[in-house]
Amino acid sequence: MGQTVRDYLVPRLFTPLGIENVLWEATPQGYTLGCAGLALSTEELSRFGQLLLQQGAWNGRQLIPSAWIDYVTQKQIGTDATGDWGQGYGAQFWMCTHGAYRADGAHGQLCLVLPEAEAVIAINSAEDRMQDILDTVWEEIWPLL
């Protein structure tokens, strides 16, 4: 009680994943922006994706309940769009083609989890055309998996 989301998650999630110096934007009152503003390196983002792929388990510890991961990474609402944007939305995670799901960040930050291929693809870019990035993943990387 009395902790920010960032401070709550550091010992429970970030430290076990080896994510140090967690930079996460906050409001002027000091509240963590839960919906945005978390800065992760590409390697850190890939570790988070691997944690999701492993149903919340990391180095023999269950950091996140697998039931929560199952819920948030399943389609909860439909989306009226084309391509990956038309696959639906879970709870902070977008559904993708190819049986995948993703976390999106501003300007082309993507954490793609591909359960069928047992793979994670982490992307940090400065590109707002995220469907173009996803199309490239499906055309160039997916066939190699």
SEPA-862555 format. One record per residue: x, y, z of N, C-alpha, C in turn; chain; residue in one letter. Coordinates in nm, 3 decimals. Atoms other than C-alpha are relative to their C-alpha. Layout:
! SEPA-862555
PT    n_px    n_py    n_pz   ca_px   ca_py   ca_pz    c_px    c_py    c_pz unit code
PT       X       Y       Z       X       Y       Z       X       Y       Z    A    A
...
This chain:
! SEPA-862555
PT    n_px    n_py    n_pz   ca_px   ca_py   ca_pz    c_px    c_py    c_pz unit code
PT   0.084  -0.118   0.000   0.000   0.000   0.000   0.089   0.124   0.000    A    M
PT  -0.076  -0.123   0.004   0.119   0.349  -0.074   0.115  -0.001  -0.098    A    G
PT  -0.107   0.009   0.098   0.347   0.239  -0.361  -0.052   0.036  -0.139    A    Q
PT   0.035  -0.017   0.140   0.349   0.341  -0.722   0.001  -0.137  -0.067    A    T
PT  -0.003   0.126   0.076   0.294   0.070  -0.983   0.146  -0.039  -0.028    A    V
PT  -0.142   0.026   0.027   0.662   0.104  -1.074   0.067  -0.061   0.122    A    R
PT  -0.066   0.049  -0.121   0.778   0.057  -0.715  -0.051  -0.138   0.041    A    D
PT   0.056   0.131  -0.030   0.544  -0.239  -0.667   0.063  -0.107  -0.091    A    Y
PT  -0.048   0.099   0.096   0.671  -0.412  -0.983   0.151  -0.021   0.000    A    L
PT  -0.146   0.017   0.005   1.045  -0.355  -0.942   0.043  -0.130   0.067    A    V
PT  -0.049   0.125  -0.060   1.106  -0.637  -0.688  -0.074  -0.125  -0.048    A    P
PT   0.083   0.115   0.035   0.828  -0.862  -0.818   0.014  -0.043  -0.146    A    R
PT  -0.006   0.029   0.142   0.882  -0.840  -1.194   0.132   0.043  -0.064    A    L
PT  -0.117  -0.052   0.070   1.164  -0.618  -1.313   0.132  -0.059   0.050    A    F
PT  -0.125   0.054  -0.052   1.442  -0.736  -1.081   0.018  -0.147  -0.038    A    T
PT  -0.018   0.139   0.045   1.378  -1.109  -1.147   0.032  -0.013  -0.149    A    P
PT  -0.027   0.003   0.144   1.386  -1.033  -1.521   0.134   0.065  -0.035    A    L
PT  -0.128  -0.066   0.025   1.717  -0.848  -1.482  -0.015   0.137  -0.062    A    G
PT   0.025  -0.135   0.052   1.563  -0.514  -1.574   0.030   0.099   0.111    A    I
PT  -0.044  -0.096  -0.101   1.745  -0.244  -1.381  -0.028   0.142  -0.048    A    E
PT   0.020  -0.141   0.035   1.703   0.133  -1.373  -0.129   0.021  -0.078    A    N
PT   0.129  -0.006   0.067   1.335   0.114  -1.461  -0.045   0.146  -0.014    A    V
PT   0.047  -0.134   0.030   1.231   0.437  -1.630  -0.145  -0.008  -0.044    A    L
PT   0.143   0.004   0.030   0.855   0.488  -1.627  -0.057   0.135   0.034    A    W
PT   0.055  -0.133  -0.021   0.683   0.821  -1.669  -0.104  -0.001   0.111    A    E
PT   0.096  -0.015  -0.109   0.472   0.950  -1.383  -0.073   0.132  -0.016    A    A
PT   0.077  -0.123  -0.001   0.208   1.214  -1.333   0.071   0.101   0.090    A    T
PT  -0.059  -0.099  -0.091   0.299   1.541  -1.157  -0.020  -0.037   0.148    A    P
PT   0.024   0.045  -0.137   0.152   1.379  -0.842   0.083  -0.122   0.037    A    Q
PT  -0.086   0.114  -0.028   0.397   1.089  -0.874  -0.058  -0.136  -0.033    A    G
PT   0.062   0.127   0.035   0.157   0.821  -1.001   0.057  -0.054  -0.131    A    Y
PT  -0.051   0.064   0.120   0.300   0.576  -1.254  -0.107   0.001  -0.108    A    T
PT   0.092   0.009   0.113   0.141   0.603  -1.598  -0.010  -0.148  -0.039    A    L
PT   0.012   0.142   0.028   0.015   0.247  -1.625  -0.018  -0.032  -0.147    A    G
PT   0.032   0.025   0.140  -0.082   0.285  -1.990   0.113   0.038  -0.095    A    C
PT  -0.103  -0.049   0.092   0.236   0.439  -2.130   0.124   0.042   0.078    A    A
PT  -0.117  -0.063  -0.058   0.581   0.574  -2.069   0.104  -0.090   0.060    A    G
PT  -0.101   0.092  -0.050   0.776   0.260  -1.977   0.108  -0.016  -0.107    A    L
PT  -0.111   0.011   0.095   1.119   0.258  -2.143   0.078  -0.128   0.026    A    A
PT  -0.075   0.126  -0.010   1.278  -0.083  -2.205   0.093  -0.011  -0.121    A    L
PT  -0.088   0.030   0.112   1.575  -0.183  -2.416  -0.063  -0.116  -0.079    A    S
PT   0.051   0.110   0.081   1.513  -0.434  -2.693   0.022  -0.133   0.072    A    T
PT  -0.026   0.123  -0.074   1.675  -0.707  -2.482  -0.098  -0.015   0.117    A    E
PT   0.094   0.006  -0.112   1.458  -0.620  -2.181  -0.141  -0.031  -0.049    A    E
PT   0.130   0.026   0.058   1.149  -0.616  -2.400  -0.012  -0.146  -0.041    A    L
PT   0.003   0.141   0.038   1.240  -0.961  -2.531  -0.013  -0.090   0.123    A    S
PT   0.015   0.079  -0.123   1.273  -1.092  -2.173  -0.145   0.002   0.049    A    R
PT   0.142  -0.008  -0.037   0.924  -0.965  -2.096  -0.084  -0.090  -0.091    A    F
PT   0.072   0.088   0.092   0.796  -1.140  -2.408   0.022  -0.146   0.030    A    G
PT  -0.030   0.138  -0.035   0.972  -1.460  -2.308  -0.077  -0.042   0.126    A    Q
PT   0.079   0.027  -0.119   0.805  -1.438  -1.968  -0.145  -0.031  -0.037    A    L
PT   0.136   0.026   0.046   0.468  -1.418  -2.144  -0.009  -0.135  -0.070    A    L
PT  -0.001   0.126   0.073   0.556  -1.706  -2.374   0.006  -0.119   0.097    A    L
PT  -0.015   0.106  -0.101   0.648  -1.914  -2.066  -0.111   0.005   0.103    A    Q
PT   0.118  -0.005  -0.087   0.308  -1.840  -1.909   0.032   0.055   0.138    A    Q
PT  -0.029  -0.069  -0.125   0.456  -1.616  -1.640   0.112  -0.060   0.083    A    G
PT  -0.108   0.066  -0.075   0.736  -1.851  -1.528   0.135   0.054  -0.046    A    A
PT  -0.135  -0.050   0.030   1.095  -1.725  -1.506   0.098  -0.061   0.098    A    W
PT  -0.102   0.062  -0.084   1.393  -1.920  -1.376  -0.060  -0.079   0.117    A    N
PT   0.060   0.087  -0.101   1.173  -2.164  -1.189  -0.100   0.067   0.092    A    G
PT   0.097  -0.073  -0.084   0.950  -1.895  -1.032  -0.119   0.046  -0.084    A    R
PT   0.119  -0.050   0.067   0.594  -1.806  -1.126  -0.017   0.146   0.038    A    Q
PT   0.006  -0.143  -0.028   0.613  -1.426  -1.149  -0.139   0.058  -0.025    A    L
PT   0.134  -0.046   0.037   0.272  -1.377  -1.310  -0.087  -0.124  -0.010    A    I
PT   0.087   0.117   0.013  -0.024  -1.616  -1.278  -0.030  -0.031  -0.146    A    P
PT   0.026   0.039   0.139  -0.069  -1.811  -1.600  -0.144   0.030  -0.041    A    S
PT   0.140  -0.031   0.032  -0.447  -1.758  -1.580  -0.015   0.146  -0.043    A    A
PT   0.005  -0.141   0.040  -0.389  -1.381  -1.601   0.052   0.015  -0.143    A    W
PT  -0.055  -0.008   0.135  -0.171  -1.423  -1.909  -0.098  -0.056  -0.102    A    I
PT   0.100   0.057   0.090  -0.432  -1.649  -2.069  -0.113   0.101  -0.027    A    D
PT   0.110  -0.094   0.016  -0.700  -1.386  -2.010   0.040   0.121  -0.083    A    Y
PT  -0.036  -0.126   0.066  -0.515  -1.074  -2.124   0.049  -0.019  -0.143    A    V
PT  -0.050   0.024   0.135  -0.376  -1.239  -2.437  -0.102  -0.071  -0.088    A    T
PT   0.110   0.052   0.081  -0.712  -1.362  -2.564  -0.090   0.115  -0.043    A    Q
PT   0.088  -0.103   0.053  -0.950  -1.158  -2.776  -0.116   0.025   0.096    A    K
PT   0.110  -0.041  -0.087  -1.187  -0.968  -2.548  -0.102   0.084  -0.077    A    Q
PT   0.090  -0.081   0.084  -1.329  -0.726  -2.804   0.048  -0.007  -0.145    A    I
PT  -0.034  -0.005   0.141  -1.341  -0.711  -3.181   0.052   0.137  -0.037    A    G
PT  -0.051  -0.126   0.052  -1.164  -0.444  -3.379  -0.037   0.009  -0.147    A    T
PT   0.045  -0.023   0.138  -1.296  -0.299  -3.703   0.113   0.063  -0.079    A    D
PT  -0.117  -0.048   0.074  -0.974  -0.273  -3.901   0.049  -0.112  -0.090    A    A
PT  -0.058   0.100   0.087  -0.760  -0.459  -4.149   0.133  -0.048   0.057    A    T
PT  -0.130   0.052  -0.041  -0.443  -0.665  -4.108   0.000  -0.044   0.146    A    G
PT  -0.013   0.041  -0.139  -0.317  -0.732  -3.759  -0.090   0.082   0.092    A    D
PT   0.085  -0.087  -0.082  -0.521  -0.440  -3.623  -0.144  -0.049   0.003    A    W
PT   0.136   0.052   0.006  -0.840  -0.629  -3.717  -0.018  -0.133   0.069    A    G
PT   0.006   0.131  -0.064  -0.766  -0.939  -3.508  -0.061   0.001   0.139    A    Q
PT   0.060  -0.012  -0.133  -0.910  -0.807  -3.183   0.099   0.049   0.104    A    G
PT  -0.077  -0.058  -0.109  -0.789  -0.674  -2.854  -0.031  -0.078   0.127    A    Y
PT   0.018   0.070  -0.127  -0.733  -0.850  -2.522  -0.012   0.101   0.112    A    G
PT  -0.006  -0.099  -0.108  -0.643  -0.650  -2.212   0.143   0.052   0.001    A    A
PT  -0.132  -0.059   0.022  -0.345  -0.429  -2.303   0.085  -0.077  -0.101    A    Q
PT  -0.070   0.075   0.104  -0.247  -0.681  -2.572  -0.088  -0.009  -0.123    A    F
PT   0.068   0.011   0.128  -0.341  -0.683  -2.940   0.018  -0.141  -0.054    A    W
PT  -0.010   0.127   0.068  -0.417  -1.005  -3.122   0.060   0.025  -0.138    A    M
PT  -0.063  -0.011   0.132  -0.224  -1.068  -3.444  -0.041  -0.118  -0.086    A    C
PT   0.011   0.116   0.087  -0.244  -1.292  -3.744   0.103  -0.103   0.046    A    T
PT  -0.096   0.106  -0.029  -0.047  -1.618  -3.726  -0.008  -0.051   0.144    A    H
PT   0.016   0.049  -0.138  -0.186  -1.698  -3.378   0.086   0.072   0.101    A    G
PT  -0.089  -0.077  -0.087   0.036  -1.431  -3.223  -0.078   0.108   0.074    A    A
PT   0.053  -0.119  -0.067  -0.028  -1.143  -2.985   0.117   0.093   0.027    A    Y
PT  -0.107  -0.098  -0.016   0.164  -0.826  -2.911  -0.036   0.107   0.100    A    R
PT   0.008  -0.124  -0.078   0.226  -0.539  -2.677   0.058   0.108  -0.089    A    A
PT  -0.045  -0.112   0.083   0.263  -0.206  -2.855   0.046   0.114   0.087    A    D
PT  -0.043  -0.124  -0.061   0.455   0.099  -2.752  -0.001   0.109  -0.105    A    G
PT   0.004  -0.113   0.091   0.471   0.441  -2.907   0.109  -0.011  -0.107    A    A
PT  -0.095  -0.015   0.111   0.638   0.481  -3.246   0.077  -0.126  -0.034    A    H
PT  -0.064   0.120   0.050   0.709   0.121  -3.338   0.073  -0.085   0.101    A    G
PT  -0.053   0.092  -0.100   0.795  -0.049  -3.013  -0.098  -0.117   0.010    A    Q
PT   0.086   0.118   0.006   0.660  -0.402  -3.041   0.062  -0.117   0.073    A    L
PT  -0.040   0.126  -0.060   0.679  -0.718  -2.837  -0.097  -0.104  -0.053    A    C
PT   0.083   0.102   0.062   0.544  -1.001  -3.050   0.026  -0.135   0.065    A    L
PT  -0.011   0.133  -0.057   0.476  -1.335  -2.887  -0.069  -0.095  -0.097    A    V
PT   0.048   0.094   0.101   0.434  -1.623  -3.130  -0.003  -0.141   0.060    A    L
PT   0.004   0.130  -0.070   0.322  -1.928  -2.928   0.019  -0.120  -0.092    A    P
PT  -0.011   0.115   0.090   0.293  -2.159  -3.230   0.145  -0.027  -0.040    A    E
PT  -0.140   0.015   0.037   0.659  -2.097  -3.316   0.092  -0.001   0.122    A    A
PT  -0.077  -0.010  -0.124   0.768  -2.074  -2.950   0.108   0.106  -0.013    A    E
PT  -0.095  -0.107   0.026   0.929  -1.742  -3.034  -0.053   0.135   0.048    A    A
PT   0.030  -0.138  -0.037   0.939  -1.379  -2.926   0.082   0.089  -0.093    A    V
PT  -0.071  -0.099   0.083   1.030  -1.086  -3.149  -0.020   0.136   0.066    A    I
PT   0.005  -0.132  -0.062   1.115  -0.755  -2.984   0.055   0.102  -0.099    A    A
PT  -0.039  -0.103   0.097   1.137  -0.440  -3.194  -0.010   0.136   0.067    A    I
PT   0.001  -0.141  -0.041   1.233  -0.087  -3.092   0.036   0.080  -0.124    A    N
PT  -0.028  -0.080   0.119   1.205   0.157  -3.380  -0.056   0.141   0.021    A    S
PT   0.058  -0.135   0.000   1.105   0.512  -3.458  -0.090   0.010  -0.122    A    A
PT   0.085   0.012   0.118   0.838   0.416  -3.709  -0.147  -0.008   0.042    A    E
PT   0.142   0.001  -0.034   0.469   0.496  -3.685  -0.083  -0.094  -0.087    A    D
PT   0.073   0.091   0.089   0.369   0.261  -3.970   0.019  -0.143   0.052    A    R
PT  -0.025   0.128  -0.067   0.351  -0.039  -3.738  -0.053  -0.119  -0.080    A    M
PT   0.046   0.113   0.083   0.145  -0.254  -3.978   0.105  -0.036  -0.103    A    Q
PT  -0.109   0.030   0.094   0.431  -0.221  -4.226   0.108  -0.084   0.068    A    D
PT  -0.098   0.080  -0.074   0.667  -0.353  -3.958  -0.051  -0.142   0.016    A    I
PT   0.058   0.133  -0.019   0.432  -0.642  -3.883  -0.003  -0.077  -0.132    A    L
PT  -0.001   0.068   0.131   0.394  -0.720  -4.255   0.138  -0.053  -0.033    A    D
PT  -0.137   0.045   0.025   0.772  -0.742  -4.281   0.034  -0.121   0.086    A    T
PT  -0.022   0.116  -0.086   0.784  -0.978  -3.984  -0.065  -0.123  -0.061    A    V
PT   0.072   0.117   0.054   0.521  -1.206  -4.143   0.060  -0.047  -0.133    A    W
PT  -0.056   0.036   0.131   0.688  -1.195  -4.486   0.144  -0.051   0.009    A    E
PT  -0.143   0.031  -0.001   1.055  -1.219  -4.387   0.046  -0.090   0.116    A    E
PT  -0.047   0.076  -0.117   1.090  -1.367  -4.038  -0.085  -0.124   0.026    A    I
PT   0.090   0.111  -0.029   0.783  -1.589  -3.989   0.038  -0.127  -0.080    A    W
PT  -0.034   0.124   0.074   0.881  -1.830  -4.273   0.127  -0.069   0.050    A    P
PT  -0.124   0.059  -0.053   1.220  -1.884  -4.105  -0.021  -0.071   0.133    A    L
PT   0.027   0.064  -0.129   1.061  -1.992  -3.779  -0.062  -0.135  -0.022    A    L
